[in-house]
């Protein structure tokens, strides 16, 4: 990286620094941090996609085969039921979601699949990251209070991280975000 050069300004004003060479106008050259951001996006996307597959098929990791969604299991009732039993202060909300459990299961599974695929591909990252942040926040609230730390856990960290991914156009790095933007031009929220 070269040092910024000073460009003479109009008389009576202060000199301004020229843009560094790694951020030249009209190019998309980015630093290595953006590649790492793209890899982080892939990892978060894989986390959602893996949860979807495990809950759908019961891969034997977090979900046993007999509790798989395709075998009649509920991907949400165990977690939400445990939350209610543990005296969660938001138990009323979780009881509501359990009362409409088939709909809750479908929405949860569609969320896992949609967020996972979008983040893995780097498309629709704004919608995907807002959805991911909402899901992470709801999971945090369902697990509240956290035994190891009564105020904070990694769900909140990831909720903030995925919002940062939206602001930094993480889909453009190690993903199809640039091509996706051309496809949905004019609809900024879908980028």
C-alpha angles and dihedrals in degrees: 000000000000124000117259114262124224114244117204111249131210114285115282095024134094122263115258129216119243118235114272115257093250091066100044117169115262097020133093097217109143135179127259091266090072090055089053088048089054090050090049088052090052091050093051090046091051090051090058094042092048092051089051093051094044093050093043098048103019096236090188098250108095093347124049117220093251091055094050117128091238088056093053099270123137117238092204110031097077095051095041093042090052089049091055092046091052093059097255110186089226094053092126091062092048091049088055092051090048090051089061092037101150090054091043090052093049093047092046093049093045088050092052092047097043096046092043095051095041093050093043091052096037093234129130089007094164093058092039095050094046088049092046092049090050092049093047091049092050090049089051091050092047091053093045128158094044112215096216096044121009095210110030143036138160093274089072092046090052092046089058093042094054091050088053088052089058092050092049096046092242091178090068091064118071088347147074096267097118092051091044091054090056090051096051099032113158093034103083096178090063092056 
